[in-house]
């Protein structure tokens, strides 16, 4: 490396380190950070992010800087109530003290593991998950994200299929509109063409059925049996999140459990977004008192402090990984920082009854949103969801995007405007205060009133 380049890199890193250490910036310094951020995204991150502006902001000043509780602030100090929740990360709010303390305490004596000795925090976190998950789910493999958790679950299901039948074709059935991640295997079971088509061909022997239709699953398994395609597992989200908070019929998952048992197929519950209390129970599948064979987790599992994912299964199904623990490995998964965050997050979730808070606050918000639907029936077509995973479906994509953009201007961040702005999600922390909930409803009311006027005037498309 040339000395001049080395000195330039040291100068830039000192600048960034100095910014991290400071709590206050003057107006000129704030603008300098905004300019640096825009230039760095343009040159070194991805200019498409600037072009797409999925945050619904209308300029480049929306640079996040700090957070606390249920809000975050841009670099100029503007406050946003977080109804996006990192697509499900912030169940406990931002920088929950119990999780932060767990992680900082762990950091004082060890950050990462040796990869050879036994690490105690992974053991404690696994024990807690075995205690808190349904049925005989017991053995946990920690990774770094939800998509990695789904990748591991698919591999485990395929190993189980091979044990039953050496030449098992290991097919997977998933759901239309389901979302399970964007790495190769999890993308293969994601039921949305916009994500899939650019990467064809994907993993083979994946078939799709309508979500919420147990009879369709049974029929598909019958077809697979007839043509000799062995199915290893059926994968579904307890509530479809990215699709827009779709809730299945009450008898759906009990029937799914019966059908999977009938055909000798594993049931994988993807709890990456619905877990940790999001839907009003600790795990989304708890609403139907159903036990999956494999459960995957992520997002809120690390308490919104450290990224972490995992999958958990029964001793019988997990057995291939016991015989050869190196069939599936990860460098950073299960590290002491991540597992200390899991322990802190689980402790806070239980101690503060986060599922109960999500159930009560979600019910209150849905009732207010239904009132707004009655007030603006031409604009808001449907309110659905469980707990604090709520979908608001508008009359058109243009109208939905206009509402999301208006809320951004009002200091409320929402989610779900990636490929279809017609529906967006209200997915806030369970620690919302009553004042914050009142503000969300009041600001949404103002924005919807304005957007409805624009729709009636023909300036925003109604369909």
N, C-alpha and C positions, 0 to 999 in steps of 0.2 A: 504494500500500500504506500502510495506517495505521501510524504510528510504533510504536504499542504492539505490533502484530502483527509488525513487523520486529524489534523487540527480543526478542520471545518466540522467534522463529525463530532469531535469533542465539544465544540462550541454549541452545536445544535442540541446535543444531549444535555449539556449544562443548562441550556435555556428551558428545556422541558422539565428537568428535575427542579429547577427553581420555581416554575409555575406550579408544580405539584405541591411544593412546600408552602405556597402562599394562599391565604384565605381571602385577600382583597386585591382587586386590580382597579386602576383608574380607567377612565373612559378610553384613553389612547391605547392602553395595554389590552383592554377588552377587544377593541377593534383589531388590534394586531393579531390576537389569537384567532378571531373570526377569519381574517384574511389568510393566515397561515393554514388554518383548517381547510378552507376552500381550495387553496393551491395544492395542499398535500393530497386531498382526495382526488383532485383533478389529475395530478401527476403520478401518484404512487399507490392510491387505494383503488378507486374505480370511479371514473367520471360519470358513469351511468347512474350512480347513486345520486349525484347532484342533479342530473337531468330528470330522474324519476320523481324525486321529492315526495316519497311515500308518506312523509310526516305531515303532509298537507300544508306545510309552511309555504309562504309566498316569497321568501327571500333567504339569504344565506346567513342571517343573524341567529338562526335557531341552532346554536351550538350549546349542548348541555354542559353544565359545569359542576353542579353539586345537587345533592338530594338529601331528604330526611323524611321520615314518617311516610305519608301517602302522597307527597309532592316532590317535584324536582324543579330546578331553576335553570334558565339559560344563562349564558355568560353575562348578560345585561341585568340579571336579577329578576326577570319575569318568572312568575310562579305558574306551574301547571299541575292541576290535579291529575294524578296518573290513573286513567281508566283504560290504558293499554296494558299496563302491568307486565311489560316485557313479554307479551303473549303468554302470560301465566307464571312468570318468574316470581313476581312480588306479592305472594300471598301474605307474607309477614310485613309488608311495607319495605321501605328503603332503609338499609343499614340497621336492622333490628338489633338492639343492644345485646340480647342473649347470644345471637349468632356471631356478632362482631367480637364479643368477649371470648367465645369459644375458639374462634380462629386466631385471635391475637394471643391468647394464652398458649395455644399450641405452637404458634410461631416462635415463642420465646425459647423453646427447647428443641424443636425440629420442624422443618417445613416439608421436605419430601422424604420418601422412604429409601432405604438402601437397595431395595429390590431382592434382598436375600433373607434378611432376618424377618421375623414376624412383627407386624405393626399393630399395636393394641387398639387404636381408634377404629381401624377397619373391623376388628372383632366386635367392639361395642356397637358400632353402627349396624352391623349385620344382625346382631342379637335383637336390637330394637325393631328392625324391620320384620324379623321372624315373629316377634311378639304382636306386631300391629297389623300385619297383612292377613287376609282371609285364609281359613283352612290350614293345610299343612305346608304352605309356602314357607321355605326355611333357608335355603342356601342362596346367597346374594353374590353377584359379580358386579363390582363397581367399575364404571367407565367415566367418560367425560361429558356426555350429552345424551339427549333423548334418542337421536338417530343412532348413536352407537349402541344404546340399550336395545333398540329394535333389531339391529344387525346381530347382536349376540343372541337374542331370543330366537331369531330365525335359525341360526346355526345350531342352537341347542335342540330346537324342534326337529331339525333334519337329522341330527345324530340319534335322537330318540326313534325316529322313523326307521333309520337304518338298523337299529337294534331289533326292531320287530320283524324286519324283512330286508335281507341283504341287498336286494336290487330295488329297494323302495325308490319311487320316482320323486318323492319329497316335494309334491306340489303344495302351494299355499293358496288359500282363498282369503280375499280381503274384500273391502266394501267400496262401492262407488262413493266418490267425494271424500273418502277417508284420507287423512294425512298422517304419515309416519316418519317423515324425514326426507333428506335429499342426498344421502350417500347411496351407493349403488343398490344395495339390497333393500333398504327401507324405501327408496324411490320406486323400486319394482312393485311394492305392495301399496303404493300411494295411488288413489283412484281419481286423478285429475290430469287430463291430457296436457295442460299447459306446462306442468312440471316434467312430464314423462317424455313427450315426443322429441325434444331436442337430443335425447340421449339414447334413443333406440339403436340396437336392440338391448333390452334390459334382461334381468334374470328370467330364465324360462319357467314354464309350468306355474304361472300365477294367473288365477282366475278371479273374477269380481262378481259380487252379487249386490243387490240394492240393500242399503243400510235400513235396519228396522223390519226387514221381511224375513222372518225365520223360515217360512215355507220355501222361499227362494234358496236359502242355504241348503235345506234338506234336499231339494230337487237337484241342485248343483252337485252335491255329494253323490247322489244317486247316479247322475250322468257320469261323473268321474269314475265311479265304481264300474259302470257298464263298459267304459272304454279302456279300463285298466290303468287309469292315472291315480296313483296312490297320493293321498293328501296328508301332509304332515300336520298342518295347523290351520286354524281359522283365526284371523286377526281383526280386532275391532276396537274402536274407542268407545268408552261408556257413553260419552256425549261427543258428537263430532264437532271439534272446535274450529279448525280453519275453515270448514265448510259453512260455518255460521251458527254455531250453538244449536245443532239439531239433536233433539232428545228422542229416543226410540219409544215405541209403545211399552206399557208396563210389563207385558208378558214376553217381551222380546228376548232378553238375556236368560231368563229361566228356560225358555224353549231352546235357545242356543246351547246351553249347557247340556240339555237332554239330547239334542241332535249330535253334538260332538261326541258324547258318550256312546250313542248308538252306532256311530260310524268309526269309533276308535281314533278320533282326531283331537289333537290338543287345541285348547282355547287360550289364545294369548290376548290379554287385556292391555291395551296401550293406555297407561295412566300418566303419560308424560305431561299432558296438560290438565287432566281432570284430577290428578292426585293431590295429596297434602291439603285436603279440605276445600278445594276450589268449588265443588258442586254442592257443598253443604253436608257431605259425609267425608270421612277421612280419605276414602278411595271412592271414585265414581261408581264402581261396580257394587259398592255396599248398598246402594239404593235398592238393589234387587236381590240382596242376600245370595249372591252367586260367587262361587270360588273359581277363578281361572286356574289353568295349569302353569302358566307363566305370566308374570306381570312385569311391565316395563315402567320406569319412572325417569323423571328428569326435571327440568325447569325449576319449580319451587323446592325441590328436594335439598338443594344447597342453601336454602334460606336467603336467596338473592345476594349472597356474598361470594360464594365460590361455585363455579360451574361443576355440576356432577350429574351423572345418570347411573342407572343400574337396572338389572333384571334379576328377578327372584323366582325360584321354582321349588318343586318338591324334591325330597331326597331321591326318589325313584327316577325322575326325569333328569335330575342334575348328575346322575351317576357317571355318565361318560366323561364329564369334566373332573370327577374325582379320580377316575382311573388314569387320566392324563391331564393334569392341570394346565399343561402348556399347549393344549389344543386351541385355546383362546386366551390371549394375553393383551395387556396394555401397559405402556410405560408409566403413564401418570394416573390412570384410574385407581381409585382407592387410596390415594395419597393422604398423609395425615391432615393436611389442611382441608381437603375436601370432606373427609369423613368426620372431622371435628365440626364442620359446618352442618353436615347431616344431623349429627347428634344435637347440636344447638337448635336446628330448625325443628326437629321432632319434639324436643323438650318444649320449646315455645308454643308449638302447635297444640300440644296436649294441655299445657299449663293455662293457656289463654283461650281454650276451646275455639280454635280458629274455624273448624267445620261448623260449629253452632253459630258463630258470628256470620259466616258466609251464608248460611241458610236464612237467618233472620234478615240480614241486610239485603241479600239478594231478593227475598220475597217483598221487602219494602220497596226496593227500586223497581222491580217488575210491576208492582201495583201502580207506581207513579207513571211508569212508561205506558202502561195500558190507558191511564187517564189521558196522557198526551196523544195516544192513538185515537181516542175518542174526540179529542179536540182538533186533531189534524188528520182525519180519516183518508183524505186524498193523498197524503204524503207518507204516513207510516202505515205499512200494510200488515206487519206482524211483529209481535214481541214473543220471544221464546227463550228457553234455557233452564238451567238449574243452578241454584246458588248464585255465585258471582261469575258465572259464565253465561252471559246474556247476549242474544243476538237481536238487533233491531234491523228489520228489513224494510227498505223504502221503495217507493213506486218505480224508481229507475236508478241506474248507476249514477247518472248526472246529479240526481237529487241526493242520493246517499253521500256522494263525494262532497257536494255542497254543504251538507250538514256537518260532515267530519271536518271540513276546512273551516267552517264557521266556529265549531267548537274549539279548534286549535287557536283561532283568534281570540276566543273567550277564555283561553287558559285551561282547556280540558283536552287531554290527549286520549284518543280512542284508537282501536285497532281493527284491522280486517279490510283494508282497502288495497290489497295487493293486485289481484286480477279481477275482482268484482267489487266495486264500491257500493253495490246495491244493499249489501248487508255489512254492517260493521259490528264489532264486539265491544261490549262494556265488560271489562275484565280487571277490575281494580283490586287493590289489597283488601283483605278481610278486616283490616284495622281502620278502615274509613270511619271518620267521626260523623255524627249526625249533621253537623254544620256543613261538612264537605259533601255529604249526600244531598242536602238541600240545595247547595250551590250547583251541583251537577244537574239536577232537575231544572232549576231555574234558568241556568245558562242554555240547556238544551231547549227549553221552552222558547226562549228568545230567538235562538237560531232557527228553530223549526218555523216559527211565525214568519221570519224573514224569507226563508226558503220557499214556504208555501205561497207567499205573495209573488215570488219570482216564477214559480211553476205556473200559477194562474195567469201571469202576464205573458207566458210563453218564452221567457228568457232562459228557463231551465226545462229540459225535456221531461215530460211526465211519464214516459215509458220507453 
